[in-house]
Amino acid sequence: MPIVIKEIHVRTVVEQRIVTEAELPEEVLRRIENRVVERLSAHGSWQPDTRRLNRRKNER
C-alpha cells in the first residue's frame, strides 16, 4: 500500500501603507469625502452608536 505524504507551505505577504492627503489627487479626496458624508447621512445621525460603545466598555 503506497504512502503519500503531502507538504504544503503557504506564504503570504500583506503590505500596509498609510497614504497622506498630500499624496492623493484632489478628485480622489472629494470622492472619499462624499462617500463618508453619504454614509453618515444614511444613518440619520452623526453620533456613534452608543449601544455598541457601551458593549465594548463592558467587555474590558
C-alpha positions as CSV (number, residue, x, y, z in Angstrom):
1,M,0.0,0.0,0.0
2,P,1.6,3.3,-1.1
3,I,2.0,6.1,1.4
4,V,1.5,9.7,0.2
5,I,3.0,12.5,2.3
6,K,1.9,16.0,1.2
7,E,3.5,19.1,2.5
8,I,2.1,22.5,1.6
9,H,3.9,25.6,2.5
10,V,1.9,28.8,2.1
11,R,3.5,32.2,2.5
12,T,1.5,35.4,2.3
13,V,2.7,38.9,2.4
14,V,0.4,41.7,3.4
15,E,1.5,45.2,2.7
16,Q,0.0,48.1,4.6
17,R,0.8,51.6,3.6
18,I,-0.6,54.8,5.1
19,V,-1.4,57.4,2.5
20,T,-1.5,61.0,3.4
21,E,-3.8,63.6,2.0
22,A,-0.9,65.3,0.2
23,E,-0.3,62.1,-1.9
24,L,-3.8,61.9,-3.2
25,P,-5.2,63.8,-6.1
26,E,-7.9,66.4,-5.2
27,E,-10.6,64.4,-7.1
28,V,-9.9,61.2,-5.1
29,L,-10.2,63.2,-1.8
30,R,-13.5,64.7,-2.9
31,R,-14.9,61.2,-3.7
32,I,-13.8,59.8,-0.4
33,E,-15.3,62.8,1.5
34,N,-18.6,62.4,-0.4
35,R,-18.8,58.7,0.4
36,V,-18.2,59.4,4.1
37,V,-20.8,62.1,4.2
38,E,-23.4,59.9,2.4
39,R,-22.9,57.0,4.8
40,L,-23.2,59.3,7.8
41,S,-26.3,60.9,6.4
42,A,-27.8,57.5,5.7
43,H,-27.7,56.6,9.4
44,G,-29.6,59.8,10.2
45,S,-27.2,60.8,12.9
46,W,-23.6,61.9,13.1
47,Q,-23.3,60.4,16.6
48,P,-21.7,56.9,17.1
49,D,-23.9,54.1,18.2
50,T,-23.8,54.3,22.0
51,R,-25.1,50.7,22.4
52,R,-22.0,49.4,20.6
53,L,-19.7,51.7,22.6
54,N,-21.2,50.6,25.9
55,R,-20.9,46.9,25.0
56,R,-17.2,47.4,24.2
57,K,-16.6,49.1,27.6
58,N,-18.3,46.2,29.4
59,E,-16.1,43.6,27.6
60,R,-13.0,45.2,29.1
